[in-house]
Amino acid sequence: MHLERQQGEAVPGETLRRFYATLLESFGPQGWWPARTRWEVIWGAILTQNTTWRNASLAIKNLRKAGALGWRRLRQVPIAELEQMIRPAGFFRQKAQALHNFTLWIEQVHGGSLRSLFGQEMAKARAQLLALKGIGPETADAILLYSGRHPVFVADAYTRRILSRHNLLSPTADYHSAQQFLHQHLPPDEAVYNEYHALLVEAAKRYCHRNVAHCEKCPLGKFLEKPTADSRQLTVTTSCQPSAVS
Ligand code: SF4
């Protein structure tokens, strides 16, 4: 998977391509999303809200044990039982309701068919997902990208943190403006968006933490003006010292 330079493209696109190549070389392909089916991706995208993937995967494991990973079976599980199954993921009442609502909606609007949902224009499918209770932009985009294979970048907090610390984004950039920036400077390639987002998450988890950035160990450290010997203590809104975007 390569990102080719487009003729006459603005400079941030080049920087984003270099970040991608560096992260891919350092970490290797991430093989996202960690799920066996497209339905499992959807449940996982809902369950991982405001918690770690580890907790979400415990909830998925319980659903699998109960044979409730298909939408029909999941819809038949009484809400109280569903809440207990997904308890490890936290916010279990809201999430159980969100899962249940999704199964009702997919049957009523799409006859239970993901092909029907994802076969629509991406903007239409996105608007439908966003209209569902318990599904915000990040969850909708994770579903569209990783289950529907639509080219939409998941501009989550990890992505925004890294790009803002390299002065590609403002530290206060919201989800929408970060996503606009990425769509503006990267070609709409689902496979690249899939891999790039996973690589940024890995970089953030290993090195680019909320309050400390281990730039001296991080593969993206070479893009900073002065590599440091020590980890940087940061406040959420203070960036590192990036090199001029080049
Ligand atoms: S740890 Fe430092 S070099 Fe790595 S992504 Fe964060 S700010 Fe950049």
Residues whose N, C-alpha, C, O or C-beta is under 5 A from the ligand:
A	BS01	SF4	I162 R165 Y207 C208 A213 H214 C215 C218 L220 G221 C240
